[in-house]
Amino acid sequence: MLTQVTVPYSPGYDYGKGVDLATGSPMGHVVDGAFSGVDDAMGSISSFDIRRIHTTAELEKSLSINVEASGGCGCFSASGRFDFAQSSKIQSSSLFLLISAKVTLPFHGIDEPKLSGSAAAISSNPELFQSRYGNMFVNGVGRGGMFLAVLQMDTASSEEAQAVSMELSGSYGLFSADAKMKMESMQRHFHEDVRTTVYHEGGPINLIMGDVTDPSQMYGLLQQWLNAFQTDPNANAVPYFVTLAPISIADGPIPPNAAQVRQAQDVLVECAKERSSRLDQMNLMDFITLNPGKFTFTAPTTLQTVQEAFRGFQVDIDIIAQAAAAAINDPKTACLPVDFAAKQTPARRFPQGLTPDP
């Protein structure tokens, strides 16, 4: 049985639009019905967080790329949020500090969903129905926005990253002027580089940092973003998440391959988790390759060993993407990457990426 999922907003989504669960692709308008919010619930919800992150999966969760909540829907489609997570190049050797906030305005959903006339006309043909309308529909839309800024400080090891984190503890929590002084002290002491990246949906479009090495300016951008919502929430809000419900709750046909779709969902969720984990390892190998002078190589590990590991993780990510694509294209044959690789001709090995030891 298919169940409701929550996914990031994508262009083409609108109330009553059909959606293919595996790909997240919008399809034809399938459901009619008036939409509204909950009575006497007109306030907004906001959250704010500053913390150190260690993995791509942690950043994805802050970006609301939640593979569990989404059932893997759209996890392997083009996405500005995933592009941001990937470009942040999270890895254990560097220190990554995240400042994030979300604002959610009142949620609106379809009160009594019913099939549209054109959809009802072919509801007796489940295969044709699914090819036109998919197996889910946009039942509700959440408006508001999200703001994330990642400050990266490159260090030579996870131990050094921890040392820097301990030095900054208590100051980066407020991103104050004291944090800037400590950051400058850390740079002089450890000779490290600092990089800042910002991503936001909704809010003003002219958010610019004058000094990317000043963490207090990251907090200043956040304040500008939040103040914009306080001043004019409707003008600054965008649709940034939707809930997808099974078409069957609107008296639509039950998908002929519902069990296979569920199996494909499970595979896509595991593929997304595997991809995030291997991205972290690939990012670390890439960082070492680009900064060999910061590291001491102990036999039998050499720079070439690290480069070979990087290529292995690249192959793993490629196999994961192929396994996900196969699950989307043919749900009945969906299988995990290790099984997908073994079924290829010739058979392929998974995983191929192995972290060098030592």
C-alpha positions as CSV (number, residue, x, y, z in Angstrom):
1,M,0.0,0.0,0.0
2,L,1.3,3.4,-0.9
3,T,1.4,6.1,1.8
4,Q,1.7,9.9,1.9
5,V,5.2,11.3,1.6
6,T,6.7,14.8,2.0
7,V,9.1,16.0,-0.7
8,P,10.7,19.3,-1.7
9,Y,8.8,21.5,-4.1
10,S,9.7,21.1,-7.8
11,P,8.6,23.2,-10.8
12,G,5.3,21.9,-12.2
13,Y,3.8,20.8,-8.8
14,D,0.4,22.3,-8.0
15,Y,-2.7,21.2,-6.2
16,G,-4.2,18.1,-7.8
17,K,-1.3,17.4,-10.1
18,G,-0.5,13.8,-10.6
19,V,3.1,12.7,-9.7
20,D,5.1,9.6,-10.4
21,L,6.4,8.4,-7.0
22,A,9.7,6.9,-8.2
23,T,10.9,9.9,-10.2
24,G,9.0,12.7,-8.6
25,S,8.0,13.9,-12.1
26,P,4.8,16.0,-12.3
27,M,2.1,14.5,-14.6
28,G,-1.4,15.4,-15.7
29,H,-4.0,17.2,-13.4
30,V,-5.8,14.3,-11.8
31,V,-7.7,15.5,-8.7
32,D,-10.1,18.4,-8.2
33,G,-11.2,19.9,-4.9
34,A,-11.1,23.1,-2.9
35,F,-8.0,23.6,-0.8
36,S,-7.7,25.4,2.5
37,G,-5.8,25.5,5.7
38,V,-6.6,24.4,9.3
39,D,-9.1,26.7,11.0
40,D,-7.5,29.2,13.5
41,A,-4.0,28.2,12.5
42,M,-2.8,31.3,10.7
43,G,0.5,31.8,12.4
44,S,3.9,30.8,11.1
45,I,6.5,28.3,12.3
46,S,10.2,29.2,12.4
47,S,13.3,27.3,13.5
48,F,16.9,28.2,13.9
49,D,20.1,26.1,14.3
50,I,23.8,26.5,14.5
51,R,26.0,23.5,14.8
52,R,29.0,21.5,13.4
53,I,28.2,18.9,10.7
54,H,30.3,15.9,9.9
55,T,28.5,14.2,6.9
56,T,26.7,15.0,3.7
57,A,23.7,13.2,5.2
58,E,23.5,15.7,8.0
59,L,23.5,18.6,5.5
60,E,20.9,16.9,3.4
61,K,18.7,16.5,6.5
62,S,19.0,20.3,7.2
63,L,18.0,20.8,3.5
64,S,14.9,18.7,4.1
65,I,16.2,16.1,1.6
66,N,14.9,13.4,3.9
67,V,15.0,10.1,2.1
68,E,12.9,8.4,4.7
69,A,10.1,11.0,4.7
70,S,10.1,11.2,0.9
71,G,10.3,7.4,0.3
72,G,13.1,8.0,-2.1
73,C,10.8,10.2,-4.3
74,G,12.9,12.4,-6.6
75,C,16.2,11.6,-4.8
76,F,17.9,11.0,-8.1
77,S,16.4,13.9,-10.0
78,A,18.0,17.3,-10.6
79,S,17.7,19.4,-7.5
80,G,19.2,22.7,-6.3
81,R,19.3,21.4,-2.8
82,F,21.3,18.3,-3.7
83,D,23.6,20.4,-5.9
84,F,24.3,22.6,-2.8
85,A,24.9,19.5,-0.6
86,Q,27.3,18.0,-3.2
87,S,29.2,21.3,-3.9
88,S,29.8,21.7,-0.1
89,K,32.1,18.7,-0.3
90,I,31.7,17.6,3.3
91,Q,34.6,15.4,4.5
92,S,36.0,14.5,7.9
93,S,39.3,16.3,7.6
94,S,37.8,19.8,7.6
95,L,35.6,21.7,10.0
96,F,32.1,22.5,8.7
97,L,29.8,24.8,10.6
98,L,26.2,25.1,9.6
99,I,23.8,28.0,10.3
100,S,20.2,27.3,9.2
101,A,16.7,28.5,9.6
102,K,13.2,27.7,8.2
103,V,10.0,29.6,8.1
104,T,6.7,27.7,7.4
105,L,3.5,29.7,6.7
106,P,0.1,28.0,7.2
107,F,-0.2,24.8,5.3
108,H,-3.0,24.3,2.7
109,G,-4.3,21.0,1.4
110,I,-7.2,19.7,-0.7
111,D,-10.2,19.1,1.6
112,E,-12.1,16.5,-0.3
113,P,-10.1,15.2,-3.3
114,K,-12.0,13.7,-6.2
115,L,-10.9,12.5,-9.6
116,S,-11.1,15.1,-12.4
117,G,-13.6,14.3,-15.2
118,S,-10.9,13.3,-17.6
119,A,-9.1,11.1,-15.1
120,A,-12.4,9.4,-14.0
121,A,-13.1,8.5,-17.6
122,I,-10.1,6.2,-17.8
123,S,-10.0,5.0,-14.2
124,S,-11.1,1.5,-15.3
125,N,-7.8,1.1,-17.2
126,P,-5.1,1.2,-14.5
127,E,-2.2,1.0,-16.9
128,L,-3.3,3.8,-19.1
129,F,-4.3,5.8,-16.0
130,Q,-0.9,5.5,-14.4
131,S,0.9,6.4,-17.6
132,R,-1.0,9.7,-17.7
133,Y,-1.4,10.6,-14.1
134,G,1.2,8.6,-12.1
135,N,0.3,7.0,-8.8
136,M,0.3,10.0,-6.4
137,F,-1.1,13.6,-6.4
138,V,-0.1,16.9,-4.8
139,N,-2.5,17.0,-1.8
140,G,-0.9,20.0,0.0
141,V,1.6,22.7,-0.4
142,G,3.8,24.3,2.3
143,R,4.9,27.9,1.8
144,G,7.7,29.7,3.5
145,G,11.5,29.2,2.9
146,M,14.8,28.0,4.1
147,F,18.2,29.5,4.7
148,L,21.5,27.7,5.0
149,A,25.1,28.9,5.2
150,V,28.1,26.5,5.5
151,L,31.4,27.8,6.7
152,Q,34.3,25.4,5.8
153,M,37.7,25.6,7.5
154,D,40.2,23.2,5.9
155,T,42.3,21.3,8.3
156,A,44.9,18.6,7.9
157,S,43.1,15.9,9.8
158,S,39.9,15.0,11.7
159,E,41.9,15.5,15.0
160,E,42.9,19.0,13.9
161,A,39.3,19.8,12.9
162,Q,38.3,18.8,16.4
163,A,41.0,21.0,18.0
164,V,39.8,24.0,16.0
165,S,36.2,23.2,16.9
166,M,37.1,23.1,20.6
167,E,38.9,26.5,20.3
168,L,35.8,28.1,18.6
169,S,33.3,26.4,21.0
170,G,31.1,29.0,22.7
171,S,31.8,31.7,20.2
172,Y,30.6,30.3,16.9
173,G,27.3,29.6,18.6
174,L,26.5,33.3,18.3
175,F,28.7,34.1,15.3
176,S,29.8,37.2,17.2
177,A,32.8,39.5,16.7
178,D,34.6,37.3,19.2
179,A,34.2,34.4,16.8
180,K,35.8,36.4,14.0
181,M,38.9,37.1,16.2
182,K,39.1,33.5,17.2
183,M,38.7,32.4,13.5
184,E,41.6,34.7,12.5
185,S,43.7,33.3,15.4
186,M,43.0,29.8,14.2
187,Q,43.9,30.6,10.6
188,R,47.3,32.1,11.8
189,H,47.9,29.1,14.0
190,F,46.9,26.3,11.6
191,H,47.4,28.1,8.3
192,E,44.0,27.0,7.1
193,D,41.7,28.3,4.3
194,V,38.1,29.4,5.0
195,R,35.2,29.1,2.5
196,T,31.6,30.1,2.9
197,T,28.6,29.0,0.8
198,V,25.0,30.2,1.1
199,Y,21.7,28.7,-0.1
200,H,18.2,30.0,0.4
201,E,14.7,29.5,-0.9
202,G,12.5,32.5,-0.4
203,G,13.4,35.8,1.2
204,P,15.3,38.7,-0.4
205,I,17.5,38.0,-3.4
206,N,20.3,40.5,-2.6
207,L,21.9,38.7,0.4
208,I,25.7,39.3,0.0
209,M,28.6,38.9,2.5
210,G,31.2,41.6,2.4
211,D,33.8,39.4,4.1
212,V,33.5,35.6,3.6
213,T,35.9,35.0,6.5
214,D,33.8,36.8,9.0
215,P,31.3,34.3,10.5
216,S,29.3,37.2,12.1
217,Q,28.3,38.3,8.6
218,M,26.7,34.9,8.1
219,Y,24.5,35.6,11.1
220,G,23.8,39.1,9.6
221,L,22.5,37.5,6.4
222,L,20.3,35.2,8.4
223,Q,18.9,38.2,10.3
224,Q,18.1,40.0,7.0
225,W,16.4,36.8,5.7
226,L,14.3,36.4,8.8
227,N,13.4,40.1,9.0
228,A,12.1,40.0,5.4
229,F,9.6,37.3,6.4
230,Q,8.6,39.3,9.5
231,T,8.0,42.5,7.4
232,D,6.1,40.8,4.5
233,P,5.8,37.0,4.8
234,N,3.6,36.5,1.7
235,A,5.9,38.5,-0.6
236,N,9.0,36.6,0.6
237,A,7.5,33.1,0.8
238,V,7.8,30.4,-1.9
239,P,6.3,26.9,-2.1
240,Y,9.2,24.8,-0.7
241,F,7.6,21.4,0.2
242,V,4.6,19.4,-0.9
243,T,2.8,16.4,0.4
244,L,2.0,13.6,-2.1
245,A,-0.9,11.3,-1.4
246,P,-2.0,8.1,-3.2
247,I,-4.5,8.7,-6.0
248,S,-6.5,5.8,-4.6
249,I,-7.8,8.1,-1.7
250,A,-9.5,10.2,-4.3
251,D,-11.3,7.1,-5.6
252,G,-8.6,6.5,-8.2
253,P,-7.5,3.0,-9.2
254,I,-5.0,1.2,-7.1
255,P,-1.7,1.0,-9.1
256,P,-1.4,-2.4,-10.7
257,N,2.2,-2.6,-9.5
258,A,1.8,-1.1,-6.0
259,A,4.0,-3.8,-4.3
260,Q,6.7,-3.3,-6.9
261,V,6.6,0.5,-6.4
262,R,7.1,0.0,-2.7
263,Q,10.1,-2.3,-3.4
264,A,11.5,0.3,-5.7
265,Q,11.0,3.0,-3.0
266,D,13.0,0.9,-0.5
267,V,15.8,0.5,-3.0
268,L,15.9,4.2,-3.8
269,V,16.0,5.1,-0.1
270,E,19.0,2.8,0.4
271,C,20.7,4.0,-2.8
272,A,20.4,7.6,-1.5
273,K,21.9,6.7,1.8
274,E,24.8,4.8,0.1
275,R,25.4,7.8,-2.2
276,S,25.7,10.3,0.7
277,S,28.1,8.0,2.6
278,R,30.4,7.5,-0.4
279,L,30.3,11.2,-1.3
280,D,31.9,11.9,2.1
281,Q,34.7,9.4,1.4
282,M,35.3,10.6,-2.2
283,N,35.4,14.2,-0.9
284,L,38.1,13.2,1.6
285,M,40.2,11.5,-1.0
286,D,39.8,14.5,-3.3
287,F,40.9,16.9,-0.5
288,I,44.0,14.8,0.2
289,T,44.9,14.6,-3.5
290,L,44.6,18.4,-3.9
291,N,46.5,19.1,-0.6
292,P,49.2,16.4,-0.4
293,G,51.5,18.8,1.5
294,K,49.2,18.8,4.5
295,F,49.5,15.1,5.0
296,T,52.1,12.5,6.0
297,F,51.8,9.3,4.0
298,T,52.6,6.2,5.9
299,A,53.6,3.0,4.0
300,P,51.9,1.2,2.3
301,T,49.7,4.2,1.7
302,T,50.9,6.7,-0.9
303,L,49.3,9.5,-2.9
304,Q,48.6,7.1,-5.7
305,T,46.7,4.8,-3.2
306,V,44.5,7.8,-2.3
307,Q,43.9,8.6,-6.0
308,E,43.0,5.0,-6.7
309,A,40.5,5.1,-3.7
310,F,39.0,8.2,-5.2
311,R,38.4,6.5,-8.5
312,G,36.9,3.5,-6.6
313,F,34.4,5.7,-4.8
314,Q,33.5,7.4,-8.1
315,V,32.7,4.0,-9.6
316,D,30.6,3.1,-6.6
317,I,28.6,6.3,-7.0
318,D,28.1,5.5,-10.7
319,I,26.9,2.0,-9.8
320,I,24.5,3.4,-7.2
321,A,23.1,5.9,-9.8
322,Q,22.6,3.0,-12.3
323,A,20.9,0.8,-9.7
324,A,18.6,3.7,-8.8
325,A,17.8,4.4,-12.5
326,A,17.0,0.7,-13.0
327,A,14.6,0.7,-10.0
328,I,12.8,3.8,-11.5
329,N,12.6,2.4,-15.0
330,D,11.6,-1.2,-14.0
331,P,10.3,-1.4,-10.4
332,K,9.8,-5.2,-10.6
333,T,13.6,-5.8,-11.0
334,A,14.7,-3.2,-8.4
335,C,17.6,-4.3,-6.3
336,L,20.4,-2.9,-4.1
337,P,23.7,-1.8,-5.7
338,V,25.6,-4.8,-4.6
339,D,23.1,-7.1,-6.3
340,F,22.7,-4.8,-9.3
341,A,26.5,-4.9,-9.9
342,A,26.7,-8.7,-9.6
343,K,24.0,-9.1,-12.3
344,Q,25.9,-7.0,-14.9
345,T,27.7,-8.7,-17.8
346,P,30.4,-9.0,-17.0
347,A,29.7,-9.0,-13.3
348,R,31.0,-5.9,-11.4
349,R,32.3,-5.6,-7.9
350,F,30.6,-3.4,-5.3
351,P,31.9,-1.6,-3.4
352,Q,35.2,-0.7,-5.1
353,G,36.1,2.3,-3.1
354,L,38.1,1.4,0.0
355,T,39.6,4.0,2.4
356,P,43.4,3.6,2.5
357,D,44.9,2.0,5.7
358,P,46.7,3.7,7.3
